[in-house]
Amino acid sequence: MKISIPYGKDEVEILVNDENFGEMIYPNKVEIQDEFKILENALKNPIASQSFDDFLADARDVLFIVNDPTRPTPTAKILGMIYNQIKDKNIKFIIATGVHRAPTQEEYGEIFGDYYSEFKDRIHSHDAKKDDTVFLGTSGNGTEMLINRLGMEAHKIVIISSVEPHYFAGYTGGRKSFLPGIASYKTIEQNHKLALKPGAKALALKGNPVHEDMEEAINLIQDKGIFCILTVLDRNENMYAATAGDIHESFNAAISKAHKVFVVDIKEKADIVVTVAPYPMDIDLYQSQKAIDNAKLALNENGILILISKCRTGIGNDLFVKLLSESSGPDDALERIDRGYKLGYHKAAKMAEIARWAKMWAVTDLDPNILKSIFITPFNSIQEAIDAAVKEKGNAKILFMINGSLTVPRTTKGSEE
C-alpha cells in the first residue's frame, strides 16, 4: 500500500506491505467550526475576567506576548480579529522565544501576517542571554525567577498563545509565555533541569515541578493586568477552540479541548513506530526531539523508533548533542548529566533513556555523522528506513504518527496517561 509522509512542506510517498501496516494516527478529528465565531465567542465571554474592551480601556500601554515560529499559533488571525480594538492603543510586542533564536524576516511575516509592516518597529524578540531582567523571587523548587524587564514594566499584558501537550511541561500555553517565554537563560536552565524529575511528563500538571515553577512565576506578578487569548488547533492547524480571560482559568479551560484533539487512543503498542515532526516543528533537532519522546509511548521494548524531520535549520541548541556525542553510551550520558546539568541536557536525558531499551533511527537533512554520534542510525530516505526496519523485525506492525510532535498516544486499555 502507498502512504504519504510529510517532510518539510512536501509529501513523500512510500510503499508499505499490507501485513506490516498497523495504524496511522493523527490528532483526533474534531468538528470544523467558523474560526471568526470561535474567537468572537471567546472574547465576548472571557473567563473570570473583565471584557477585553474594559481591560484595554484604562491601559497606559499594552505589551503583547506572542509565540515564536516553532509553534503554529494563529497570531495573525487573532490580530485581525482584535485590530480595531488595539490599533489606536500604545502597544508593543515581544516574541516569547525562551532560548530559541529570533525569527527570520520570513518568519516575522508568518507570525504577524499583513500586520507586520505596521507593527515591525514595535516588535522585540526576547534574548534570554542579553535582555535586561527583573528578579521576582525564588520558587519553591529553588528557581530564581528573572523575567524580561519589558514584561515587568508594561502596564498591562496580553498573551496570545496555543495550548497542546508538552512532553515535560504537561501542556504549552498560558503561563509558559512568561517562563520560559520571556525568562532569563539562568531561570530557564534551572526550570528545565526539573524536566529530569519523574513528574515532568506530557499531560501531567499536578505534581509536575516544571509546571509548578511556571505557575509560581505568574503568581509572583498576579497584581499585574494580564489577559489571555488561547487557541487550540485541529489536526490541520485550523482553529478548533479558543478561550480568553484570566491566565489560569483560560488555560485550564483550553486543556480539556486540547485533550480531545491530541490524546489519541491506539489499539496496541508497536515494534516499529514512525514519528513525524511536521512543519514548523521540524525547524531543528532540538524541537524535533519532542516527536521522539511522544513516540516512545507507542513503542514496544526493543522496538525501532524512526524520526522523520527535515531539521531545516540544523541542530538548534547543540549542548545536548555535544553531551551525547562525548558519551560512550546512554548510561554514561545519564551519569554525566547527573554530575552537572546545563540547559539542553534534559533533551539528552530523554533520548538516552530511550536508547537504553529501543533503537532510534532518523531521516533528516542533518549530517549523518552527527546522528551516529548521538545513538541515532541515519537513513537517506524514508523508504530505506522502513524497508530496513521490516527486514529486521519481520512481520512486525508499523505505527505511523503523522504529527508526532503533538500527538500523545495512549493504549485503549488506558495503560498510558
FENBEL-V73088 format. One record per residue. RES is the residue in one letter. SS is DSSP state (H for helix, E for strand, C for the rest). PHI is phi in degrees with one decimal (999 if undefined). OMEGA is omega in radians with two decimals (999 if undefined). Layout:
BEGIN
RES;SS;PHI;OMEGA  RES;SS;PHI;OMEGA
END
This chain:
BEGIN
M;C;999;3.13  K;E;-95.8;3.13  I;E;-133.6;3.07  S;E;-100.0;-3.12  I;E;-117.5;3.10  P;E;-65.7;3.03  Y;E;-144.6;-2.98  G;C;64.0;3.11  K;C;-93.7;-3.09  D;E;-106.1;3.05  E;E;-121.9;3.10  V;E;-113.9;-3.13  E;E;-92.5;3.13  I;E;-129.5;3.09  L;E;-110.7;3.11  V;C;-131.6;3.07  N;C;-61.9;-3.12  D;H;-55.1;-3.09  E;H;-70.6;3.13  N;H;-96.1;-3.10  F;E;-77.2;3.11  G;E;-99.4;3.12  E;E;-139.4;2.96  M;E;-121.4;-3.06  I;E;-114.7;3.07  Y;C;-127.1;2.86  P;C;-54.3;-3.06  N;C;-62.1;3.02  K;C;-70.8;3.08  V;C;-132.8;-3.08  E;C;-63.7;3.10  I;C;-79.5;-3.10  Q;C;-129.0;3.11  D;C;-73.2;-3.05  E;H;-63.7;3.12  F;H;-60.3;-3.12  K;H;-67.7;3.11  I;H;-60.8;-3.14  L;H;-68.0;-3.13  E;H;-59.7;3.14  N;H;-63.9;3.14  A;H;-64.3;-3.10  L;H;-73.4;3.12  K;H;-79.2;-3.11  N;C;-128.0;-3.13  P;C;-63.8;-3.08  I;E;-93.5;3.09  A;C;51.2;-3.07  S;C;-154.0;2.97  Q;C;-68.7;3.14  S;C;-66.4;3.13  F;H;-62.2;3.11  D;H;-61.5;3.14  D;H;-66.9;3.11  F;H;-61.1;-3.10  L;H;-80.1;-2.94  A;H;-53.2;-3.06  D;C;-105.3;-3.08  A;C;-74.0;3.05  R;C;-72.3;3.07  D;C;-156.8;-3.11  V;E;-134.1;3.05  L;E;-104.5;3.07  F;E;-95.1;3.06  I;E;-101.6;-3.08  V;E;-125.3;-3.09  N;E;-74.0;3.07  D;C;-83.2;-3.02  P;C;-75.5;3.11  T;C;-78.7;3.13  R;C;-125.2;-3.09  P;C;-85.3;3.12  T;C;-56.7;-3.09  P;C;-80.2;-3.07  T;H;-57.2;-3.10  A;H;-61.7;3.12  K;H;-63.1;-3.13  I;H;-67.0;3.10  L;H;-61.5;3.10  G;H;-62.7;-3.12  M;H;-70.6;-3.05  I;H;-106.2;-3.03  Y;H;-53.6;-3.09  N;H;-63.8;3.13  Q;H;-82.1;-3.04  I;H;-113.8;-2.97  K;C;-60.1;-3.11  D;C;-99.8;3.14  K;C;-89.8;3.07  N;C;-83.1;-3.01  I;E;-118.7;3.01  K;E;-138.0;3.13  F;E;-127.6;2.99  I;E;-128.7;3.11  I;E;-84.4;-3.10  A;E;-81.3;-3.07  T;C;-79.1;-2.97  G;C;61.9;3.07  V;C;-107.9;3.09  H;C;-74.2;3.10  R;C;-72.8;3.06  A;C;-70.5;3.11  P;C;-64.6;2.97  T;C;-79.7;3.10  Q;H;-59.2;3.12  E;H;-62.3;-3.12  E;H;-69.9;3.03  Y;H;-57.8;3.11  G;H;-64.1;3.12  E;H;-68.4;-3.12  I;H;-70.8;-2.99  F;H;-98.6;3.12  G;H;57.8;-3.09  D;H;-67.6;-3.08  Y;H;-91.2;-3.08  Y;H;-62.3;-3.10  S;H;-61.8;3.14  E;H;-76.2;-3.01  F;H;-102.0;-2.94  K;H;-57.8;3.14  D;H;-81.1;-3.13  R;H;-116.7;-3.10  I;E;-112.2;3.06  H;E;-122.3;3.07  S;E;-96.0;-3.11  H;C;-57.5;3.06  D;C;-119.2;-3.02  A;C;-63.1;-3.10  K;C;-91.7;-2.99  K;C;-113.3;-3.04  D;C;-68.5;3.09  D;C;-68.9;-3.09  T;E;-127.8;3.11  V;E;-118.4;3.13  F;E;-83.4;-3.10  L;E;-99.0;-3.07  G;E;140.3;-3.11  T;E;-117.3;-3.10  S;C;-75.4;3.10  G;C;-62.7;3.09  N;C;-89.6;3.11  G;C;91.5;3.13  T;C;-80.8;3.10  E;E;-81.9;-3.03  M;E;-85.3;3.10  L;E;-118.9;-3.04  I;E;-119.5;-3.12  N;E;-48.0;-3.09  R;H;-60.5;3.11  L;H;-58.2;3.12  G;H;-69.9;-3.09  M;H;-77.5;-3.09  E;H;-91.4;3.11  A;C;-66.0;3.11  H;C;-67.6;3.12  K;E;-136.9;-3.08  I;E;-129.3;3.00  V;E;-119.1;3.11  I;E;-100.8;3.02  I;E;-115.0;-3.03  S;E;-153.3;3.09  S;E;-129.8;-3.08  V;C;-119.3;3.04  E;C;-152.0;-3.14  P;E;-60.7;3.07  H;E;-129.7;-2.93  Y;C;-66.8;3.01  F;C;-134.3;3.09  A;C;-94.0;-3.10  G;E;88.6;3.08  Y;E;-145.7;3.00  T;C;-82.5;2.98  G;C;93.8;3.06  G;H;57.5;-3.05  R;H;-59.6;-3.13  K;H;-69.6;3.09  S;H;-67.8;3.08  F;C;-87.3;-3.13  L;C;-129.9;0.23  P;C;-90.9;-2.94  G;C;-43.0;-3.11  I;C;-124.9;3.13  A;E;-92.2;3.10  S;C;-73.5;3.12  Y;H;-57.2;-3.13  K;H;-60.6;3.14  T;H;-64.6;-3.13  I;H;-64.5;3.13  E;H;-61.9;3.14  Q;H;-66.4;3.13  N;H;-66.6;-3.07  H;H;-72.5;3.03  K;H;-61.8;3.13  L;H;-67.6;3.09  A;H;-64.7;3.11  L;H;-77.3;-3.12  K;C;-75.3;-3.11  P;C;-58.5;-3.09  G;C;-75.3;-3.11  A;C;-87.5;-3.08  K;C;-155.1;-3.13  A;C;-59.2;3.07  L;C;74.5;-3.07  A;C;-92.7;3.02  L;C;-116.8;3.09  K;C;-65.9;3.14  G;C;78.7;3.11  N;C;-94.3;-3.05  P;H;-66.0;3.11  V;H;-66.1;3.11  H;H;-62.4;-3.12  E;H;-59.5;3.07  D;H;-59.4;-3.11  M;H;-61.9;3.10  E;H;-63.4;-3.14  E;H;-63.8;3.12  A;H;-60.0;3.11  I;H;-68.0;-3.11  N;H;-62.8;3.13  L;C;-70.6;3.11  I;C;-123.1;-3.03  Q;C;-64.2;3.13  D;C;-80.6;3.13  K;C;-77.2;3.11  G;E;-72.2;3.14  I;E;-130.7;3.09  F;E;-125.9;-3.10  C;E;-101.4;2.93  I;E;-124.7;-3.03  L;E;-117.1;3.13  T;E;-119.6;2.98  V;E;-123.4;-3.10  L;E;-95.6;3.07  D;C;-92.1;-3.06  R;C;-64.8;3.13  N;C;-103.1;3.12  E;C;65.1;2.96  N;C;-94.1;-3.09  M;E;-73.2;3.11  Y;E;-96.9;-3.10  A;E;-152.3;3.07  A;E;-148.9;3.04  T;E;-132.7;-3.13  A;E;-150.2;3.07  G;E;117.5;-3.10  D;C;-57.3;-3.02  I;H;-62.9;3.14  H;H;-77.9;-3.04  E;H;-71.6;3.11  S;H;-68.0;3.09  F;H;-64.7;-3.14  N;H;-61.4;3.14  A;H;-68.0;-3.13  A;H;-73.9;-3.10  I;H;-59.5;-3.12  S;H;-62.3;3.08  K;H;-68.9;3.14  A;H;-63.4;-3.14  H;H;-60.6;-3.13  K;H;-64.0;-3.10  V;H;-85.5;-2.85  F;H;-102.1;3.08  V;E;-91.9;-2.96  V;E;-117.3;3.10  D;E;-75.0;3.05  I;E;-120.3;-3.10  K;C;-67.4;-3.13  E;C;-164.3;3.07  K;C;-69.9;-3.05  A;E;-121.5;3.07  D;E;-81.3;3.09  I;E;-132.0;3.10  V;E;-123.9;3.05  V;E;-101.1;-3.08  T;E;-122.0;-3.07  V;E;-104.7;2.92  A;C;-97.1;-3.05  P;C;-79.9;3.05  Y;C;-61.1;0.07  P;C;-93.9;-3.10  M;C;-73.0;3.11  D;C;-89.8;-3.03  I;C;-59.2;3.10  D;C;-160.8;-3.12  L;H;-68.8;3.13  Y;H;-57.1;3.11  Q;H;-77.7;-3.08  S;H;-66.5;3.12  Q;H;-58.1;3.12  K;H;-61.4;3.12  A;H;-68.5;3.07  I;H;-67.4;-3.04  D;H;-67.3;3.08  N;H;-67.3;-3.08  A;H;-66.7;-3.11  K;H;-61.3;-3.13  L;H;-69.7;-3.13  A;H;-109.2;-2.99  L;E;-105.4;3.03  N;E;-74.0;3.06  E;E;-60.4;-3.07  N;E;67.2;3.11  G;E;-83.1;3.12  I;E;-117.8;3.11  L;E;-108.3;-3.08  I;E;-114.1;3.08  L;E;-86.3;3.03  I;E;-116.8;-3.13  S;C;-158.1;-3.13  K;C;-65.2;-3.06  C;C;51.2;-2.95  R;C;-56.9;-3.09  T;C;-109.4;3.08  G;C;106.5;-3.05  I;C;-86.7;-2.98  G;C;89.0;3.06  N;C;-56.2;-2.95  D;C;-94.0;-3.11  L;H;-63.5;-3.12  F;H;-70.0;3.10  V;H;-68.8;-3.14  K;H;-61.0;-3.13  L;H;-63.7;-3.12  L;H;-63.3;-3.09  S;H;-69.0;3.12  E;C;-90.4;-3.11  S;C;-96.0;-3.13  S;C;-76.0;-3.13  G;C;-177.9;-3.10  P;H;-60.5;3.13  D;H;-65.5;3.10  D;H;-62.6;3.13  A;H;-61.0;-3.13  L;H;-66.1;3.09  E;H;-66.6;3.11  R;H;-63.3;3.13  I;H;-64.1;3.13  D;H;-63.8;-3.12  R;H;-78.2;-3.13  G;C;-175.5;-3.06  Y;C;-91.8;2.95  K;C;-130.1;-3.12  L;C;-56.8;-3.08  G;C;108.2;-3.11  Y;H;-67.5;3.08  H;H;-62.8;3.06  K;H;-64.0;3.14  A;H;-60.2;-3.12  A;H;-63.9;-3.14  K;H;-61.2;-3.13  M;H;-71.9;3.12  A;H;-64.1;3.12  E;H;-61.7;3.11  I;H;-66.9;-3.11  A;H;-62.5;3.11  R;C;-72.8;-3.03  W;C;-130.1;-3.13  A;C;-150.4;3.06  K;E;-97.6;3.07  M;E;-114.8;3.07  W;E;-119.7;-3.14  A;E;-157.5;2.96  V;E;-120.4;-3.09  T;C;-144.3;2.99  D;C;-96.7;-3.11  L;C;-78.3;3.03  D;C;-61.4;-3.12  P;H;-56.0;-3.12  N;H;-67.3;3.08  I;H;-64.9;-3.14  L;H;-63.3;3.14  K;H;-59.3;-3.08  S;H;-73.9;-3.09  I;C;-119.3;3.01  F;C;70.9;3.11  I;E;-117.8;3.10  T;E;-87.5;-3.10  P;E;-85.0;3.04  F;C;-132.4;-3.08  N;C;-78.9;-3.12  S;C;-148.5;3.12  I;H;-63.9;-3.14  Q;H;-60.0;3.13  E;H;-61.3;-3.14  A;H;-66.2;3.13  I;H;-62.1;-3.12  D;H;-62.2;-3.14  A;H;-66.9;3.14  A;H;-66.1;3.13  V;H;-66.3;3.11  K;H;-61.2;-3.12  E;H;-77.9;-3.02  K;H;-102.8;3.07  G;C;67.2;-3.06  N;C;-87.2;-3.11  A;C;-61.3;3.09  K;C;-83.7;3.11  I;E;-108.0;3.05  L;E;-105.3;-3.13  F;E;-104.7;3.05  M;E;-105.5;-2.99  I;C;-74.9;2.96  N;C;-132.1;-3.08  G;C;-66.5;-3.12  S;C;-65.9;-3.05  L;C;-119.4;-3.09  T;C;-86.0;3.07  V;E;-108.6;-3.11  P;E;-76.6;3.14  R;E;-142.9;3.13  T;E;-64.6;-3.10  T;C;-63.1;3.08  K;C;-76.1;3.10  G;C;79.5;-3.10  S;C;-76.2;3.09  E;C;-105.6;3.13  E;C;-123.4;999
END
